[in-house]
Amino acid sequence: ACDQDRLEYYQRVAAFNRFCGVKVTEISADEVKERCPIIETSDVLAGFYVEDDGRANPTDATQAFAKAARNLGVIIVEGVGISDVSTTKTRGDLLPRVSSVTTTSGEQVKANIVVNCGGMWA
């Protein structure tokens, strides 16, 4: 955070995250610099650190998830557009559940789980 308003905002976000069980620590500008030396910290008031956070290459992560899903029996179909998702709601369900999808070629495929992998703006 580089100004007091932003710092207060992040402190509120961090407090909420701690309430949700995330271990968030406020750290000084010097600690920010220690953790990431390429960051310019001359105007930094504080940063926030989550020990359990991580980074992943999106392509590698996607392929790893796909492999694990296939090992569990999931069928992954690529290059097929979906024109409709059908749902059903049975007694006692709070929300409707997916029952099938319709492809752009008109084929209806039964599915109780659908993962939208159409990109970050899907």
C-alpha positions as CSV (number, residue, x, y, z in Angstrom):
1,A,0.0,0.0,0.0
2,C,1.4,3.4,-1.0
3,D,-1.1,5.7,0.6
4,Q,-3.0,5.7,3.9
5,D,-6.4,5.2,2.3
6,R,-5.2,2.1,0.4
7,L,-3.4,0.8,3.5
8,E,-6.6,1.1,5.6
9,Y,-8.5,-0.7,2.8
10,Y,-6.0,-3.5,2.7
11,Q,-6.1,-3.8,6.5
12,R,-9.8,-4.2,6.4
13,V,-9.5,-6.9,3.7
14,A,-6.8,-8.6,5.7
15,A,-9.0,-8.6,8.8
16,F,-11.8,-10.2,6.9
17,N,-9.4,-12.8,5.4
18,R,-8.1,-13.6,8.9
19,F,-11.8,-14.0,10.0
20,C,-12.2,-16.5,7.1
21,G,-9.1,-18.5,8.3
22,V,-6.4,-17.0,5.9
23,K,-3.2,-16.3,7.7
24,V,-2.5,-12.7,6.5
25,T,0.4,-10.8,8.0
26,E,1.0,-7.0,7.6
27,I,4.7,-6.5,6.8
28,S,6.9,-3.4,6.6
29,A,8.3,-1.9,3.4
30,D,11.7,-3.3,4.4
31,E,10.1,-6.8,4.6
32,V,8.5,-6.3,1.2
33,K,11.9,-5.5,-0.2
34,E,13.5,-8.5,1.5
35,R,10.8,-10.9,0.0
36,C,11.0,-9.3,-3.5
37,P,14.1,-7.2,-4.1
38,I,13.0,-6.0,-7.5
39,I,10.1,-4.0,-6.0
40,E,10.6,-0.3,-5.6
41,T,9.6,0.4,-2.0
42,S,10.5,4.0,-1.4
43,D,6.8,5.0,-1.4
44,V,5.4,1.8,0.3
45,L,3.8,2.1,3.7
46,A,3.2,-1.6,4.2
47,G,2.5,-4.9,2.4
48,F,0.6,-8.0,3.2
49,Y,2.0,-11.5,3.2
50,V,0.2,-14.9,3.0
51,E,2.6,-17.7,3.7
52,D,0.4,-20.3,1.9
53,D,0.0,-18.2,-1.3
54,G,1.8,-19.5,-4.3
55,R,2.2,-19.1,-8.1
56,A,1.7,-21.5,-10.9
57,N,2.2,-21.5,-14.6
58,P,-1.4,-21.5,-15.9
59,T,-0.7,-23.9,-18.7
60,D,1.1,-26.4,-16.5
61,A,-1.6,-26.2,-13.8
62,T,-4.4,-26.7,-16.4
63,Q,-2.7,-29.8,-17.8
64,A,-2.1,-31.2,-14.3
65,F,-5.8,-30.7,-13.4
66,A,-6.8,-32.3,-16.7
67,K,-4.6,-35.3,-16.1
68,A,-5.9,-35.8,-12.5
69,A,-9.5,-35.5,-13.8
70,R,-8.9,-38.1,-16.5
71,N,-7.4,-40.4,-13.9
72,L,-10.7,-40.1,-12.0
73,G,-12.8,-41.0,-15.0
74,V,-13.7,-37.5,-16.3
75,I,-14.2,-37.1,-20.0
76,I,-12.8,-33.9,-21.4
77,V,-14.1,-32.7,-24.7
78,E,-12.3,-29.9,-26.5
79,G,-13.3,-27.8,-29.5
80,V,-17.0,-28.2,-28.9
81,G,-19.2,-25.2,-28.2
82,I,-22.1,-25.3,-25.7
83,S,-25.3,-23.5,-26.7
84,D,-27.4,-24.4,-23.6
85,V,-27.0,-25.7,-20.1
86,S,-30.2,-27.5,-18.8
87,T,-30.9,-27.6,-15.1
88,T,-33.4,-29.4,-12.9
89,K,-34.6,-28.6,-9.4
90,T,-35.9,-31.4,-7.2
91,R,-37.7,-31.2,-3.9
92,G,-35.4,-30.1,-1.2
93,D,-32.8,-28.5,-3.5
94,L,-32.0,-24.9,-2.7
95,L,-30.7,-24.2,-6.2
96,P,-31.2,-26.0,-9.5
97,R,-28.6,-28.6,-10.6
98,V,-27.1,-29.1,-14.0
99,S,-28.6,-32.0,-15.8
100,S,-27.3,-31.7,-19.4
101,V,-25.6,-29.5,-21.9
102,T,-26.5,-29.0,-25.6
103,T,-23.7,-28.6,-28.0
104,T,-23.7,-26.2,-30.9
105,S,-24.3,-29.2,-33.2
106,G,-27.5,-29.9,-31.3
107,E,-26.3,-33.0,-29.4
108,Q,-27.6,-33.2,-25.8
109,V,-25.1,-34.6,-23.3
110,K,-26.1,-35.6,-19.8
111,A,-23.9,-34.1,-17.2
112,N,-24.3,-33.4,-13.5
113,I,-21.1,-31.2,-13.4
114,V,-20.0,-28.7,-16.0
115,V,-16.7,-26.8,-15.8
116,N,-16.7,-23.5,-17.8
117,C,-13.2,-23.4,-19.3
118,G,-13.9,-20.6,-21.8
119,G,-11.1,-18.3,-20.6
120,M,-10.8,-15.6,-18.0
121,W,-13.8,-13.6,-19.3
122,A,-16.1,-16.6,-19.7
